[in-house]
């Protein structure tokens, strides 16, 4: 990472920032900017920078996990809307490179007297 004095000028000048933003510590600003720029985690995912700090790596991992869970929710909703049984996996999900199985729907489909 670059020292705050070495970093390129941001699109917003210091004079354009609100007084509270001007008081934000420059080192923390640099770290927050890095987290924002690197949150996609990989260059091929559109991230201009790779995560280099523990905080940026954690944010990237959480962003990736949230995207995967959104894909799960979308695929399970599509499977339900098309009448797929809770006992069946979804169609092949290209973004996940596999079909998915809704374990909660499957467990909820078991009659109460059959549950252990």
SULNORGI-V790088 format. One line per field, one symbol per residue. ss: DSSP state (A for helix, B for strand, O for the rest). psi: psi as a letter, one per 40 degrees, with the letter a starting at -180 (. if undefined). A space follows every 10 residues. Layout:
ss->???
psi->???
This chain:
ss->OOOOOOOOOO OOOAAAOOAA AAOOOAAAAA AAAAAAAAOO OOAAAOOOOO OOOAAAAAAA AAAAAAAAAA AAAAAAAAAA AOOOOOOOOO OOBOOOOBOO OOAAAAAAOO OAAAOO
psi->iiiddeiihi dhiddeiidd ddehhddddd dddddddede dideeeheii heiddddddd dddddddddd dddddddddd deehieeiii ihhddefiii hgdddddeeh ideei.
